[in-house]
Structure formats: structure tokens, C-alpha cells
Amino acid sequence: MRNKLQKKYLLILLLPFGYLLNLLSRTSSTVTEAVYSNGLYRGISWLIGNLWGWLPFSVMELLFPVLMLIALWRIAVWIGRLIRDREKRWAVFRKGIMDALLVVSIAYFLFIALWGLNYNRRNLADILDLEVRPSTLEELVEMTEELLEKTNKLREEVQEDEDGITVLDGGPEGAFARAGKGYLAAADYIPGICKVYGRPKPLIFSSAIAYTHIWGIYSPFTGEPNINTKIPAPMLPSTMMHEFAHQIGFAREDEANYISYLTCSYHPDADFRYSGSLHALNYSMNAVYSQDPEAWKDLYNKLSDGIKRDLAENAKYHAKYAGPVREALTKTNDAYLKANNQKDGERSYGRMVDLLLAQYRYEKENTKR
């Protein structure tokens, strides 16, 4: 029995093994792309996606509090034994630390093996053959104007509620059921895009999660795109498509944002196309504002009244759920991104604009030919 207990602690070696595997995959993004992202991971995502995707609720959301309660109970028992068993206190302390290290090692290795290596695949710009390079403010403004005109037109195709805010066809539930259509439509045209499994999962505790300002959470362990249903309706479809991008193996946030825009653009339904375009326009206008607030003001004045109402609703949401929880989660997420080879941390979200500009230049150059 004692030998079996000692042997289980050999699994702690999964921690350094997973770390070395992660470092090794960073040495060649091309090999990681071919062997893992387009090879092993395709099988992993198919298996996990089909295993849990058919369920209408989030397995991750139910498992997390259960696991937390088990962890707290085990910690309480451990502390109790430390207090009672004075003669064996060192042995009890050592076993508790070893058990905790065992859990961390297994969880980390599973994260790396089931999904995390996707952080080290080729850049999306290389996959799509887009040239990302520095751009002038004039080019950024021109691209944003074009995107603004497109978004204004799409806004005319969606439905509104009594307050003039965009509503989704069939409500949030209808959007959850239709999300996968964008990936099916885009798969024939965009390299690396494939069919998604299951459907996005609405989070039961969205009211609490809203205070973290998290819009969506992808669970690598269950393959589930989880969505905070409290976010404004115009933002819901693009958030679903963002989390689906993680499911198909695009881990970087800026790339998942761009894929959300692309797959929304190919979606057959107007509310998804509008949500994706508004999502991209929001990032692009923020980039303009950071460079030239006056140019941003000129662009804002060209927005349709409907878009202004939708953006005001989004601002109201952020103000309602602002607080210290958001600030703490921002720092945690920043550290997480940097730990996974996104050196700019949360600022990497802004690099989506570089991809939008690269697409704009590509389409402009090919139109001239």
C-alpha cells in the first residue's frame, strides 16, 4: 500500500515534463502547427467536443464549485490533522504539500496537452498569408471609415427593442443555437477554420461573473465555449464566435477576436454579421482614439443612431459591473497571457487591429489588379 502511495507521487514529474514540452513547442511554430494544432489537437477537440458538447449546460461551471468545495474540505482536514497529530506533524505537512503538488502537476500537464500548446502554433497572419506591418494614422482612419460604413448598413438589417437596442433573432437562446453556422460557412474559404463541436454554453452564474467583466470563458478540459449571458445583446454573437475560435485551436486572444470577426462576416444571419462588424469597429475606433481623439470624434459623428445606442448600452453595462473584482481579474489575466507567450499581456487584444489593417491592404491591392 505504501509503495502504491509513493508511486503516485511520480506523477509530480508531469509538471516539469509539461513545462519542457511547452518550451520545446516554442522552438518551432511550424512543427507545432503541423504535429499538434493540425494533427493531435484535431482529434482531441473532436473527442472532447462531442463528449460534452451535446449537453445544454456547462459541465465546467458545475464541476468548478464541486472541485473547489472538495479542495477546501481537504485543506480543512489537513489543517485539523496538523493541529491534532503533533508527533506526526512533519509527515502530515509533507503529505499535504505533496498532494497539492500532485494536483497542480496533473492539471498543468492536462492544460498543456489538451489545448495549451496552441499558444505556440504559427501566427494567424502567416496562416492566412496576410502581411502585418506598421501603418500610418491615415491608413488606420481610412480602414475604420470603410468598416464604419459597412457596420452602419448592417445595423439597418437587425431588429430593435422598445429602447432602440439591437435584439437577437430568437433571443439569446436562438443565437446560441445558430452560432456554429458561421464556422460552417467560413470553413470553405479561410485556412485553419473548421467545424465546431456542440454549442456555446450559457453560464448559470452570469450575474456574478459579470462583475469580473469576463464575457466568455473557454474550458480546455471540457472543450466548452462558456458565455456570460448578461453582456449586451449586440455583443453576444461575436463573443460566442470568439470562444469557438479557442475551441478550434486558436489560443491567442487577438487572433480569436479576428476569427470572431471573420466567421461572423460569413454567417448567414444579419445579427451575427452586425455583431462581428461592430466588434471589429469598436477595436478600430479605440485604436484611432489612442492616436488622434479629434479623428475619433469625426468618425463617431458618422455612426448611425442605432449603433450609438448599442455602444451606449455597452458602456452602461461596463459602468454597472465596475469594481475591485474587475481590477483584480485584469491583473490575473494579464499574468496568464504573459505566462503563455503573449508578452504584451492584455495589450495583445489590441493587435487585432493589425490583422484588420492587413486584410484591408490585401483587399485594396487585389481590387486594383
N, C-alpha and C positions, 0 to 999 in steps of 0.2 A: 504493500500500500504506500509506504513511504517513498519507494523508488518511483512509483507512478506519479506521486505528487512532485517529486524532483524533476521528472521528465517533462511535466507540463510547463515548467519554467524555461525549458529550452525554446519555447515559442516567443520568449522575450527577444530572441535573436531576429525575429521578424522586423523589429524596429530598425536596427542598423541595416538589415537586408533591404527593406523598403526604401530607406534613405539612399543607399548606394544605387539601387535600381533607378530611383528618381534622378540622381546625379548623372548616371550613365546615359539615361534617355535624353538629357540636355545636351550631350556632346554631339548628337546628330539628329536634328529635327526631321531630316529626310527619312532616316531609318525608323524613327518613332512613328512617323506618319504612315509608312508602308506596313510595318510589322504590327504596330499596336492600333493606332487610330482607324486605319482602313482594314485591319486584319482581326486581331483578337478582340478589340473592343466592339466591333460589329456583332460578333457572336454574344458577347457579354450583354450588350444593350438589348439585343433581341430576346435573350433568355429572361433577364430581369424585367424588361418592359412588359413582356407577355405574362410573366408570373404575377405581377401586381397591377398592371395597367387596367385590367378589366373591372377592378373594384371601383365603386363610385366615391369612396372616401380615401383619405390619405393614410396609408399604413404607417408612414414615418411620423405623422402627427400623433397617432395613437401610441406608437412604440416609445417615442421620446419621453413622455411623462412617466411611463411604466419603468423604463430603464433608469430614469432619474430617481424614482422612489426606491428602486432596488439598490442603487448606489448609496443613497442616503441611509437606508436601513443597514447596509453592510458597514458603512463608516461608523454608525452609531454602535453597532455590535462590537466593532474593533476598538473603539474608544472605551466601551464598557469593560472589555477584557483587559485593556491596558491598565485600567483603574483597579480591577479586582485581582488579577493574577500578577502580583508584584514579583514573585520569584521567576516567572516566565516572561516578564515584561519585554525583554530584548527580543526573545523568539517571536512573541506576538507582534511586536513592532516591525520586525524584519519581514514576517509573512504578509502583513498588511501592505507594506511598501512593494513587495514582490508581486502581490496580487494586482495592485493598481498598475504597476509597470506592465504586467501581462496584458491587462485590458487595453491599455494605451497602445501597446505594440501591435496587437491584433487589429484594433480599429484603424491605426495608421496604415498598416500594410494593406488592409482591405480597401481603404480610400485610394491609395496609390494604384493598386492592381485593378480595381473596378472602374476607375474613372480618372484619377489624378494625373496619370501620365499624359493625358490630353493637353495639359498646360505646355507640354514640351514639343507638340507637333509643329508642322510648318505654319508660318503666318498665313492668315486668310488671304492677304493681298497677293502672296505668291501663288496660292492655290487658284485664285480667280484671275491671275495674270494682270493685276492692277498695279500701277506704279504709284507708290506713296512717296511724295516729296514735299518739301516746303512750298507754301503757296502765298500769294500776296493777299492783302486785305481786299483788294478789288475783286480778285477771283472768288474769295470766300463770299463776298456780298452778292456777286452775280449768281453763284450757285444757290445761295439762300433765297434770292428773289425767284428763281425758277421753281424751287421747291415750295415756296410760299404760294405761287400761282397754282401749282398742282394741288396743294392742300386746300386752298380756297374752293376749287372746283369740286373736290371730293366731299367737302363739308356740305355741299348742296344736296348730296345724294343720301345722306343719313337722316334718321328720324330724331325728333326732339321731344322732350317732356314739356310740361306746362311752364317750366322756368327757362326754356330755350337751351337746355343742356342736352348733348347727344345721348341717345339711348340705344341700346344694342338690340338687334333683331332677335326676338325671343327672350330678351333679358339676359342676365349673366349666364344662366343655365344653357340658353341657346348658343351663346358664344363658346362655352366650354365644349359643347358637342361638336361645333364646327371648326375648331381650331386646326385640326390636322389637315384640312383641305388645302391650306396654304403650302404645306410641305409637299403634298402630293403633286400640286400644280408646279411648284418650283423645281422639283427633282429632275425634270427632263431638261432643264435649262442651266442650272447652276451646279458646277462641280462641287462634290463633297456633301451636297444636300441629299438626304434620303428620307424614306418613310419614317414617321414617328410612331411610337407604340403607346397604346392606351389614350388617355385624355388628361388634360390638366386637372389637378385636384383642388377643389375649393377648401381652404383652411377653415376648420370649425372655429378656431380661436382667432379669427381675423381681427376682431375688435381689440384684443390685447396686442397682437403682432403689429397693428397699425402704429402703435406708439414707438416702435423701433424704426419706422419708415422703411421697412422691408416690404417690397412689392411682391416678390416671388422668391421661393427657395427651391433649389434643385437638390434632391436627395440621391447621392450616388449609390447608397446602399440598397435603395428600393426602386431606383430608376423613375422616380415620380417628380414631375414638374408641379410644385405646390404654389397656389396663388392666394394672395391676400385679397379677399373679395370686397374690402372696404375702399379700395382705391377708386377714383372717379371712373365712371363707365367708359369715357373716351380712351382711357389708358389701359383698360383691361386686355383687349385683344393683343396689343403689342407686347404686353408683359407675358402673356401666355406663350407667344411665339419666341420670346427671349428665353424662357425656361426650357422650351422644346429644343432650342439650339444647343443647350447644355446636354440634353439627352442624346443628341446625335453625335456628341463628342467635341463640341467647340466650347472649351472651358473658359477662355479669356472673355472678360466682360465686354470690352469694346467690340470684339468680334460677334458675340452673341447679340449685342444691340444692333449691329449692322445686318446680321442674318434675320433678325426680327423684322427690320425694315424691308428687306428683300422678299421674304416669304409673305409678309402682309401685302406687298405690291402685287404678288401673283395670286393672292386669294380671290376666289370668285365673288365674295361678298363685300359690299361697299363699306360696311362698318369696320371691317378688318383693314381694308386698303386705307381708309381715312386714319385709323388709329396708328398704323405704321408710318404714314406720311407726317402726321402730327408729332409723333415720337422723334423722327429724324429732324423735323423743323425746329423742335424745341432745343435739341443739341446744337444745331447750326446757328440759331439765333443767339444762344448763350455764348458761342464762340465769337460771334460778331460783337456782342456787348463787351466782352473782355478786351477787345481791341479798339472799338470805337462806339461809345454809347450813343453818339448822335446818329450814326448809321443804323444802329439798332432801333432807335426811335422812328426813323423814317420807315424801316421795314415793319415795325409794329403797327404803324398807322395804315399799312396796306392790308393788314389782316381783316378777314370778314368779321362781322359782329358775332357770328356763331362761334368762330374759333376763339375770339376774345372771351366769350362767356365760358367756353370749355377750359381755357387757361386760367380764368379767374376761379373756377371750381377746383382746379388742381391746386392753386395757391391756397384756397380756403382749407383744403384737406391737409396740406402741409402745416398750416398755422394751427389747426385743431389738434394735431398729434405731435406738436413740437415739445421738446423737453429733454431732461438729462439722459433718458434711456437712449434717445436717438444719438446723442453725443458719444455715449459710451460704445454703442454698437458701431458708430463710424470708425472709431479708433481700432476696434476689434477687427472690423472688415478690412481696414487699411493694412493692418499687420498680416492678416490672412493672405491678401493679394500679394504683398511683398514676399511672403514666405513661399508663394507658388510662382515665383519668377516673373511677377508683374511689378517691376521696380518702381513704377510711379505710384503704386498703391491705388487709392481711389481716383486719382487723376487719370488713370488709364481709361476710365469711362469716356473722357473727352476725346480720346483718339478715334472714336467712331467718325468724327468729322473728317479726319484724314482719309478714311475709306470712302466717305460720301464725295469728297473732292476728287479722289482718284477715279471714281465711277463717272463723275461729271466730266472730267477731262477726257476720259476714254470715249464716252458717248459723243462729246463735242467733236473730237478728232475724227471719229468714224463717220459722223454726219457730213463732214466736209468732203470726204472722199467720194 
